[in-house]
Amino acid sequence: MIWERCFAWSSRFRGSHISRFGICTVMIKKYKGDPILCVDSTLIEQGDSIGELHLDNRMILEYIRSEGVDRAALKIARLGRQAMKQISQAYEHQPEFRNVNALVGITLLHRGLTHGLGFETQAMKPNLFRKVTTFYLRWLLAVMHPDGKLRIERGSEALVPMVLIHTRTSLLARFPPNPTSHNDNREMNAD
């Protein structure tokens, strides 16, 4: 978890705004990379404002240790759904999210997130960043999941990181904001 703390600290300097939504953190930043054409025809280009999505791995580890893998997975899925609803509210009500084009994250465990939360997936380009990300995420899985090391040994070719994307349109369609609801998040300005 030391790496997680270091990442959280360094994130303050990589984005313009950070908000916490339950089990998720969203860092608003300018997109750098090749253009991404999404399923709904949204085009994400260099310089576009995106929300970089991060799961709280410390919380996930605590749930796995205290409740076991299966119960933790159900709880994390429920918390993920709640976070997506809160982020949808932020798109509508927080000025920092006004120009955010898409919510983007990278994970090895993408199957449940695409079906359960409506993210679309896209493959990462084979480059050094993908190699480093693959190593880090596999290592994280081995450390956090009781069977993580075994899963990596059995199916490492299937454990490749994927880019998860919810465009503004797809997120608001999947989780329509409730105009009377109040979202409970903690903000950290990175200005």
C-alpha positions in Angstrom: 0.0 0.0 0.0 3.0 2.3 0.2 2.9 2.5 -3.6 -0.7 3.4 -3.5 0.0 6.3 -1.1 2.8 7.5 -3.3 0.5 7.4 -6.3 -2.2 9.3 -4.5 0.3 12.0 -3.4 1.8 12.3 -6.9 -1.7 12.6 -8.4 -2.1 16.0 -6.9 0.4 17.3 -9.5 -0.9 15.4 -12.5 -4.4 16.7 -12.7 -6.4 19.9 -12.2 -8.9 18.4 -9.8 -9.4 15.3 -7.7 -12.7 14.1 -6.3 -13.4 11.0 -4.2 -16.6 9.0 -4.8 -16.8 6.2 -2.3 -14.5 3.4 -3.5 -13.4 5.5 -6.6 -11.3 8.5 -7.1 -11.5 10.6 -10.3 -8.6 12.8 -11.3 -9.5 15.4 -14.0 -6.7 15.9 -16.4 -5.9 16.6 -20.1 -5.8 13.5 -22.2 -2.4 12.6 -23.7 -2.2 9.8 -26.2 -3.5 8.6 -29.5 -7.1 9.5 -30.4 -9.8 7.0 -29.1 -13.0 6.5 -31.1 -15.7 5.2 -28.7 -18.6 3.0 -29.5 -21.0 5.9 -29.3 -18.8 7.9 -31.8 -17.3 10.1 -29.1 -13.7 11.0 -30.1 -11.2 11.5 -27.3 -8.2 13.5 -28.6 -5.1 15.0 -27.1 -6.0 17.9 -24.8 -9.5 16.8 -24.1 -10.6 16.9 -20.5 -11.0 13.4 -19.1 -11.7 11.9 -15.7 -9.0 9.3 -14.8 -10.7 6.6 -12.7 -8.9 4.8 -9.8 -10.2 2.2 -7.4 -9.2 2.4 -3.8 -7.1 -0.7 -3.5 -6.6 -0.3 0.3 -10.4 -0.5 0.8 -10.6 -3.5 -1.6 -7.8 -5.3 0.3 -9.6 -4.6 3.6 -12.9 -6.1 2.3 -11.1 -9.2 1.0 -9.4 -9.7 4.3 -12.4 -9.1 6.5 -15.2 -10.7 4.3 -13.5 -13.2 2.0 -13.2 -12.9 -1.8 -16.8 -13.7 -2.8 -18.5 -11.4 -0.4 -16.0 -8.7 -1.0 -16.6 -8.9 -4.8 -20.3 -8.4 -4.3 -19.7 -5.4 -1.9 -17.2 -3.9 -4.3 -19.6 -4.2 -7.2 -22.3 -2.5 -5.2 -19.9 0.3 -4.1 -18.8 0.7 -7.7 -22.4 1.2 -8.8 -22.9 3.8 -6.1 -19.7 5.6 -7.2 -20.9 5.7 -10.8 -24.2 7.2 -9.7 -22.3 9.9 -7.7 -19.9 10.6 -10.6 -23.0 11.0 -12.9 -24.3 13.6 -10.4 -21.0 15.4 -10.5 -21.1 15.6 -14.3 -24.4 17.5 -13.9 -23.7 19.6 -10.8 -20.0 20.2 -10.3 -18.3 22.9 -12.4 -15.1 20.9 -12.5 -16.8 18.1 -14.4 -18.6 20.4 -17.0 -16.1 19.8 -19.8 -15.1 16.2 -18.9 -15.5 14.2 -22.1 -15.1 10.7 -20.7 -14.2 8.6 -17.7 -11.2 6.4 -18.3 -9.5 3.7 -16.3 -7.1 0.8 -16.8 -7.6 -2.6 -15.2 -6.9 -6.4 -15.5 -10.3 -7.3 -14.1 -12.5 -5.7 -16.8 -15.1 -8.4 -17.4 -17.3 -7.5 -14.4 -16.9 -3.8 -15.0 -18.0 -3.9 -18.6 -21.2 -5.9 -18.0 -22.1 -4.7 -14.5 -21.3 -1.0 -14.9 -21.5 -0.5 -18.7 -17.9 0.4 -19.5 -16.7 -0.2 -23.0 -13.2 -1.8 -23.2 -10.4 -1.1 -25.6 -7.0 -2.8 -25.9 -3.9 -0.9 -24.9 -1.3 -0.4 -27.5 1.7 -2.7 -27.1 4.4 -0.4 -25.8 6.5 0.2 -22.7 3.6 1.7 -20.8 1.5 -1.4 -21.4 4.4 -3.7 -20.2 4.9 -1.7 -17.0 1.1 -1.5 -16.4 0.7 -5.3 -16.9 3.6 -6.0 -14.5 2.2 -3.6 -11.8 -1.4 -4.8 -12.1 -0.5 -8.5 -12.0 1.7 -7.9 -9.0 -1.2 -6.1 -7.3 -3.5 -9.0 -8.1 -1.0 -11.5 -6.7 -0.7 -9.4 -3.5 -4.4 -8.6 -2.9 -6.2 -11.7 -4.0 -5.7 -14.9 -2.0 -5.6 -16.9 -5.3 -4.0 -14.1 -7.3 -0.6 -15.7 -7.8 -2.3 -18.9 -8.9 -4.6 -17.0 -11.3 -1.6 -15.3 -12.9 0.3 -18.6 -13.3 -2.8 -20.3 -14.8 -4.0 -17.6 -17.2 -1.4 -14.9 -17.6 -2.2 -14.5 -21.3 -5.8 -13.6 -20.4 -4.7 -11.1 -17.7 -3.9 -8.2 -19.9 -4.8 -4.6 -19.0 -7.7 -3.0 -20.8 -8.7 0.6 -21.1 -12.2 1.1 -19.6 -14.2 4.0 -21.0 -17.5 5.6 -20.1 -18.1 8.6 -22.4 -20.2 11.4 -20.9 -23.1 10.3 -23.0 -22.9 6.6 -22.0 -22.4 7.3 -18.2 -25.4 9.7 -18.1 -27.5 7.2 -20.0 -26.6 4.3 -17.8 -26.8 6.3 -14.5 -29.2 9.2 -15.1 -28.6 12.0 -12.5 -31.3 12.7 -10.1 -31.7 16.5 -9.9 -32.7 16.4 -6.2 -30.0 14.0 -5.0 -26.9 15.2 -3.2 -23.6 13.4 -3.8 -21.3 12.8 -1.0 -17.7 13.2 -2.1 -14.5 14.7 -0.8 -12.7 17.0 -3.1 -9.0 17.8 -3.3 -8.0 20.7 -5.5 -4.7 20.1 -7.3 -4.3 23.7 -8.5 
